[in-house]
Amino acid sequence: MQPRVLPEDEYDRALLANVHPPDWRNPSPAGRYNLVVIGAGTAGLVTAAGAAGLGARVALIERDLMGGDCLNVGCVPSKCVIRSSRVAAEVLAAEQFGIRVAGAAVDFHAVMARMRHLRARISANDSVHRYTVEKGVDVYLGQARFSGADTIDVGGTTLRFKRAVIATGARAAEPSIPGLADVGYLTNESVFALTERPRRLAVIGGGPIGCELAQAFARLGCEVVLINDTAHVLNREDADAAEIVQNALLRDGVRLVLSAEIRSARRAGADKLLHIGHQGGEEDVRVDEILVGAGRVPNVDGLGLEAVGVAYDPHRGVQVDDYLRTTNPRIFAAGDACMEWKFTHAADFAARLVIQNALFFGRKRLSSLLMPWCTYTDPEIAHVGLYEREARGRGLAVETFMRPLAEVDRAIADGQEDGFVKVLVKRGTDQILGATIVAAHAGDMISELTLAMTAKVGLGRLANVIHPYPTQAEAIRQIGDLYNRTRLTPTVKWLFSTLLRVMR
């Protein structure tokens, strides 16, 4: 069945021409494949391209759109919309920088058209043409199902494999709220099809997706209410970091309903009503659209996993070991279908491990990866390594060093003082155990600390890394200075003073 991408304009037609061409005819299998990959999201694409580049005969199967969630309904469209929303926020705040902007208005239709245009442009990187012609991969469009010990069926064609990889990704979770399915709701898989701005929008879920889109749509002119079942948003993040983002959401006009339970949904004329219980009592929230951003569910149904002895859980996904092998040693998995890290970059690097382990008897471990991540609110939250609570839970003695952006010259000049750089070290050493950054571009800044941890460079040495002045990243060097000052104990200072006095 040919997938539909709404609103079916020129940009979406260009997208489909790349990632699921309407006139595509699957190739005829040529013998046994070294590797058959099911799913052409990030994990599948990287696995297929990498293996083919090494000389393997590779088949790649996709039932929907090449590029998976990241390209079509995730990273790419969301960041395009977030970028437009940041411009809108900067225009509103322009007067504090001495700039008066008269008559500015958000053209929601144009914002979404820009997103679709850029998505179509980027889709060439994940296109059927690129993977077949440039990468040498046999691309099959259709539903895959294991049909034997070394065979997979797709559209009535049987593919034989030496090794197989499950990279089927995940989809938006469906909350069990009475009446919600009848009322209708949006997810990340449908919200980017909007062409008209909803006047009132309810966002269910205070995790990364919920917070990012709640803030973006509020900045684009929607009346947004974010409903979360815990006492604050982003409850898995550093508490200080989450508080800054929560306050930013409030400043941008997002109404927060926290520690809340959505008990039912119903229609009232053209409106959608959510009946909510919370600490203040009960109320009906009346909106035009409901956006659900409350978790992801792995795509494991319909693959015939039972027939090949691959264990899985409908909620947790395919069971894998640290080498990304399933319970069938000939079949591997990577990405959202099997991993707790549900990030594009995590799927990318897991795929690299799969190539080595599946084709070359490698012993690369998923646990060896040091995984940073970022929530793209404004300001952003980026993190790598351990949180303080995790370190203490493991019985580690730690010290924390923090530099508020309000003390960083470039952040002051930029008007972006709400944030910090926080680095966790093992007590008595400069070994970095984890770091959290809250800043406008924290996702770009966290890589310096990720590199330091990967290369086992201590915090004290970061003080010797010269940063251009003025930059917000200079806060990382200043954290190094803070650590080095702790080494100047009273005894050491007395020795220095005595030596210098003698040398006068």
C-alpha positions in Angstrom: 0.0 0.0 0.0 1.3 3.4 -0.9 1.8 5.6 2.2 0.1 9.0 2.3 1.9 12.1 3.5 -0.4 15.1 4.2 -1.2 17.7 3.0 0.0 16.2 -0.3 1.4 19.4 -1.7 4.4 19.7 -4.0 6.9 19.3 -1.0 5.2 16.1 0.2 5.2 14.7 -3.4 8.9 15.4 -3.6 9.4 13.7 -0.3 7.5 10.6 -1.4 9.4 10.5 -4.7 12.6 10.1 -2.6 11.5 7.9 0.3 8.7 5.8 -1.2 8.5 6.3 -4.9 5.0 5.5 -6.2 6.4 3.7 -9.2 9.0 1.6 -7.4 9.4 -2.1 -8.3 11.2 -4.3 -5.9 14.3 -6.1 -7.4 14.6 -9.8 -7.8 16.8 -11.4 -5.1 20.2 -12.5 -6.3 21.2 -15.5 -4.1 21.7 -15.3 -0.3 22.4 -11.9 1.3 25.1 -11.3 3.8 22.7 -9.1 5.6 19.0 -8.3 5.4 17.9 -5.3 7.3 14.3 -4.7 8.3 13.5 -1.0 8.7 15.0 2.0 6.9 15.2 4.5 9.8 18.5 5.7 11.1 19.7 2.3 12.5 18.7 0.4 9.3 20.1 3.0 6.9 23.5 3.1 8.7 23.7 -0.6 8.9 22.8 -1.2 5.3 25.1 1.5 3.9 28.0 0.6 6.1 27.8 -3.1 5.3 27.4 -2.6 1.6 30.4 -0.2 1.7 32.5 -3.0 3.1 31.5 -5.3 0.2 28.5 -7.2 1.7 25.5 -8.0 -0.3 22.7 -6.2 1.5 18.9 -6.0 1.3 17.0 -3.2 3.0 13.3 -3.5 3.6 10.9 -0.6 4.5 7.2 -0.8 4.7 6.6 2.9 5.1 9.0 5.8 4.4 12.8 5.6 4.1 14.4 7.8 6.7 12.0 6.6 9.5 10.8 8.8 12.2 13.8 11.1 12.3 13.4 12.4 8.8 9.6 12.2 8.4 8.0 12.9 11.7 10.7 13.5 14.3 14.1 15.3 14.4 13.9 17.1 11.0 10.4 18.5 11.0 10.4 19.3 14.7 13.7 21.2 14.6 12.4 23.2 11.6 9.3 24.2 13.5 11.3 25.0 16.6 13.6 27.2 14.6 10.7 29.3 13.4 9.3 29.5 16.9 12.7 30.8 18.2 12.6 33.5 15.6 9.1 34.5 16.7 10.3 34.6 20.3 13.3 36.8 19.4 11.0 39.2 17.5 8.8 39.5 20.6 11.8 40.2 22.7 13.6 42.5 20.2 12.8 45.7 22.1 15.0 44.7 25.0 17.9 44.7 22.5 17.0 48.2 21.3 15.1 47.0 18.2 11.5 48.0 17.6 9.6 45.6 15.3 6.2 46.8 14.2 3.6 44.7 12.6 5.3 41.3 12.9 3.0 38.3 12.8 3.3 34.5 12.7 2.2 33.0 9.4 1.6 29.4 10.6 0.9 28.1 7.1 4.2 29.5 5.9 6.0 28.0 8.9 4.7 24.5 8.2 5.4 24.9 4.4 9.0 25.8 5.2 9.3 22.7 7.3 7.9 20.5 4.5 10.2 22.2 1.9 13.3 21.5 4.0 12.2 18.0 4.9 11.8 17.2 1.2 15.2 18.7 0.5 17.0 16.7 3.2 15.1 13.5 2.2 17.5 13.0 -0.8 20.0 11.7 1.7 17.7 8.8 2.7 16.3 8.2 -0.7 15.7 4.9 -2.5 17.8 6.2 -5.4 20.8 7.0 -3.2 20.7 3.7 -1.5 20.3 1.6 -4.6 22.5 3.6 -7.1 25.1 5.1 -4.9 25.3 2.6 -2.0 24.6 -0.6 -3.9 21.8 -1.8 -1.6 18.8 -3.8 -2.8 15.8 -1.8 -1.5 12.5 -3.6 -1.0 9.4 -1.6 -0.1 6.8 -3.7 1.7 6.0 -5.5 4.9 8.7 -7.9 6.1 8.1 -11.2 8.0 10.4 -14.0 9.0 9.2 -17.1 7.1 12.0 -19.6 8.0 15.3 -20.1 9.7 17.1 -18.0 7.1 14.3 -16.4 5.1 12.3 -13.3 5.1 9.2 -12.7 3.0 8.4 -9.2 1.6 5.5 -8.7 -0.8 5.5 -12.4 -1.8 9.2 -12.5 -2.5 11.5 -14.6 -0.3 14.9 -13.3 0.7 17.6 -15.6 2.1 20.1 -14.2 4.6 23.2 -15.1 6.5 22.5 -12.5 9.1 19.5 -10.3 9.7 19.0 -7.0 11.6 15.7 -5.8 13.1 15.6 -2.0 13.0 11.9 -1.3 12.9 11.9 1.6 15.3 9.0 2.7 17.5 5.8 4.6 17.3 3.9 7.0 19.6 2.3 5.3 22.6 -1.5 5.4 22.8 -2.7 6.6 26.2 -5.5 4.7 27.8 -7.8 7.6 28.4 -11.5 6.9 28.1 -13.0 8.6 25.1 -9.7 9.9 23.7 -9.7 7.7 20.6 -13.2 8.8 19.7 -12.4 12.5 20.2 -9.3 12.2 18.1 -5.7 13.4 18.8 -2.4 14.2 17.2 1.0 12.6 17.8 4.4 13.5 16.4 3.4 11.3 13.5 0.5 13.6 12.5 1.1 17.0 14.1 3.4 18.1 11.2 0.6 17.7 8.7 -1.1 20.7 10.2 -1.5 23.7 7.9 -3.8 25.8 10.1 -2.8 26.9 13.6 -5.0 25.4 16.3 -6.2 28.3 18.6 -6.1 26.1 21.7 -3.9 23.1 22.0 -3.6 20.6 24.9 -0.3 18.7 25.1 -0.3 15.5 27.1 3.1 14.6 28.6 5.9 16.7 30.1 8.8 14.8 28.6 11.1 16.0 25.9 8.6 15.8 23.0 5.8 17.4 25.0 8.0 20.2 26.3 9.6 21.0 22.9 6.3 21.1 21.0 4.4 22.9 23.8 6.9 25.7 23.8 7.1 25.9 20.0 3.4 26.0 19.4 2.9 28.6 22.2 5.5 30.8 20.5 3.7 30.4 17.2 0.5 31.8 18.7 -1.4 28.8 20.1 -2.9 28.9 23.6 -1.2 25.8 25.0 -1.9 23.8 28.2 0.6 21.1 29.0 -0.8 18.3 31.2 1.7 16.1 33.1 1.3 13.4 35.7 4.3 14.4 37.8 5.0 17.4 39.9 7.3 19.0 37.3 8.3 18.6 33.7 11.3 16.6 32.5 11.4 14.6 35.7 14.3 12.4 34.4 16.6 15.4 34.0 18.7 17.3 36.5 16.2 19.0 38.8 17.9 22.4 38.5 17.9 22.1 34.7 14.2 21.0 34.6 13.2 24.0 36.7 14.8 26.5 34.3 12.9 24.9 31.4 9.7 24.8 33.4 10.0 28.6 34.1 10.8 29.2 30.4 7.6 27.4 29.4 5.6 29.6 31.8 7.2 32.8 30.5 6.2 31.7 26.9 2.6 31.4 28.0 2.3 27.7 28.4 -0.2 26.8 31.1 1.1 23.9 33.2 -1.3 21.4 34.9 1.0 19.2 37.0 0.4 16.1 39.1 -2.7 15.6 37.0 -4.8 12.7 35.9 -6.8 12.8 32.7 -9.9 10.9 33.5 -11.8 11.2 30.2 -12.2 12.9 26.9 -15.3 13.9 25.0 -16.6 16.3 22.4 -18.7 19.4 23.1 -19.7 20.7 19.8 -16.6 21.6 17.8 -14.5 21.6 21.0 -12.6 18.7 22.6 -12.9 18.4 26.4 -10.4 16.7 28.7 -11.7 16.1 32.2 -8.8 16.4 34.6 -8.2 15.8 38.3 -5.3 17.5 40.1 -4.3 19.0 43.4 -6.7 21.9 42.9 -9.7 19.7 42.3 -11.3 18.8 38.9 -11.8 20.8 35.7 -12.6 20.5 32.1 -9.9 21.7 29.7 -11.5 22.9 26.4 -9.3 22.8 23.3 -9.3 22.6 19.5 -6.6 19.9 19.3 -4.9 17.4 21.6 -1.3 16.4 21.1 -0.1 13.3 22.8 3.6 13.1 23.6 3.6 10.4 26.3 6.2 7.8 25.3 7.1 5.4 22.5 6.2 1.8 21.8 8.5 -0.5 19.8 7.4 -1.8 16.4 7.6 -5.6 16.8 4.2 -6.8 15.7 3.8 -8.7 12.5 7.4 -9.6 12.0 7.0 -13.4 12.7 9.6 -13.2 15.5 8.1 -16.2 17.2 8.9 -18.4 14.2 12.7 -17.7 14.4 13.0 -17.7 18.2 13.5 -14.0 18.8 12.2 -13.0 22.2 10.5 -9.7 22.6 8.2 -7.7 24.8 5.4 -5.6 23.3 6.4 -2.6 25.5 10.2 -3.0 25.8 10.9 -4.3 22.3 13.2 -7.0 21.0 15.4 -8.6 23.6 19.1 -8.1 22.9 22.4 -8.7 24.7 25.2 -6.2 25.1 26.4 -7.2 21.6 23.0 -6.4 20.2 22.3 -10.1 19.4 18.8 -11.3 19.8 17.9 -14.7 21.3 18.6 -16.0 17.8 22.3 -15.6 17.3 21.9 -15.1 13.5 19.6 -12.1 14.1 20.6 -8.7 15.6 18.7 -5.6 16.4 19.4 -1.9 16.8 17.7 1.4 17.4 14.3 2.2 19.0 13.0 -1.4 18.5 15.3 -2.7 21.2 17.2 0.1 23.0 16.3 2.4 25.9 18.3 5.2 24.3 15.7 6.4 21.7 17.8 8.9 19.9 18.9 9.2 16.3 22.6 9.3 17.2 22.2 6.3 19.5 20.7 4.3 16.6 23.5 5.5 14.3 26.3 4.3 16.6 24.5 1.1 17.6 24.3 0.3 13.9 28.0 0.6 13.6 28.4 -2.0 16.4 26.0 -4.3 14.6 28.0 -4.2 11.4 31.1 -5.3 13.2 29.4 -7.9 15.4 27.2 -9.4 12.7 29.6 -9.6 9.8 33.0 -9.9 11.3 32.5 -11.8 14.6 33.2 -8.5 16.5 32.7 -8.2 20.3 31.7 -4.5 20.4 29.5 -3.8 23.4 26.6 -1.3 23.5 27.5 -0.5 27.1 30.8 0.9 25.9 29.1 3.8 24.2 29.1 7.1 26.1 25.8 8.6 25.1 25.0 12.3 25.2 21.5 13.7 24.6 19.7 17.0 24.3 16.1 18.3 24.8 15.6 21.1 22.3 13.6 23.5 24.3 14.8 27.1 24.7 17.0 27.0 26.6 18.2 23.5 25.7 19.1 20.8 28.2 22.1 18.6 27.2 23.5 15.8 29.3 26.2 13.1 29.2 27.2 10.5 31.8 25.9 10.2 35.3 23.5 12.4 37.2 24.3 13.2 40.8 21.4 11.0 42.0 22.8 8.1 39.9 26.3 8.5 41.2 25.2 8.5 44.8 22.9 5.6 44.1 26.0 3.6 43.1 27.8 4.6 46.2 30.2 7.0 44.5 31.6 9.9 46.4 31.3 12.9 44.0 31.8 16.7 43.8 29.9 19.0 41.6 31.2 22.2 40.0 28.7 24.6 38.4 29.1 27.9 36.5 25.9 29.9 36.0 25.6 31.6 32.6 24.7 34.8 34.5 28.5 34.9 35.2 29.5 34.3 31.6 30.1 37.5 29.6 28.8 36.2 26.3 25.6 34.9 27.8 25.1 38.3 29.4 25.6 40.0 26.1 23.3 37.5 24.4 20.5 38.0 26.9 20.7 34.3 27.6 21.6 34.2 31.3 19.2 31.4 32.3 21.3 28.3 32.4 24.5 26.8 33.7 27.3 24.3 33.1 27.4 21.6 35.7 30.2 19.0 35.9 30.3 16.0 38.2 33.7 14.5 39.2 34.8 11.6 41.4 35.8 13.1 44.7 39.5 13.7 45.2 40.1 13.5 41.4 39.3 15.4 38.3 37.7 12.4 36.6 34.5 13.6 34.9 31.6 11.3 35.7 28.8 13.4 34.1 27.8 16.8 32.9 24.6 18.8 32.3 24.4 22.1 30.3 21.5 24.4 30.1 22.0 27.0 27.4 20.5 28.2 24.1 22.8 25.8 22.2 23.6 23.3 24.9 23.4 20.4 22.4 26.4 21.9 20.6 28.3 22.6 23.8 28.0 19.1 25.4 30.3 17.5 22.8 33.4 19.0 24.4 32.6 17.3 27.7 31.7 14.1 25.9 35.1 14.1 24.1 36.8 14.8 27.4 35.1 11.8 29.0 35.7 9.5 26.0 39.4 10.5 25.9 39.7 10.3 29.7 40.7 14.0 29.9 40.2 15.3 33.4 38.4 18.5 34.4 41.6 20.2 35.5 43.1 19.8 32.0 40.0 21.5 30.4 41.2 24.7 32.2 44.1 24.7 29.8 42.0 24.5 26.6 41.9 28.0 25.2 38.4 29.1 24.2 37.7 32.2 22.0 36.4 35.1 24.0 33.6 35.8 24.3 31.7 32.5 23.9 29.2 30.7 26.1 31.4 27.6 25.8 34.0 29.4 27.8 32.0 28.4 30.8 33.4 24.9 30.4 37.0 26.2 30.8 35.9 28.3 33.8 34.6 25.1 35.4 38.1 23.7 35.0 39.4 26.8 36.7 37.0 26.2 39.6 38.3 22.7 40.0 41.9 23.7 39.9 41.3 26.3 42.6 40.3 23.5 45.0 43.8 22.2 44.7 45.2 25.4 46.1 44.8 24.3 49.7 46.0 26.5 52.6 49.1 24.3 52.9 50.0 24.7 49.2 49.3 28.4 49.3 51.6 28.8 52.3 54.4 26.9 50.5 54.0 29.2 47.4 53.9 32.3 49.6 57.0 31.2 51.4 58.9 30.4 48.2 57.9 33.7 46.6 58.9 35.6 49.7 62.4 34.0 49.6 62.7 34.8 45.8 61.9 38.5 46.3 
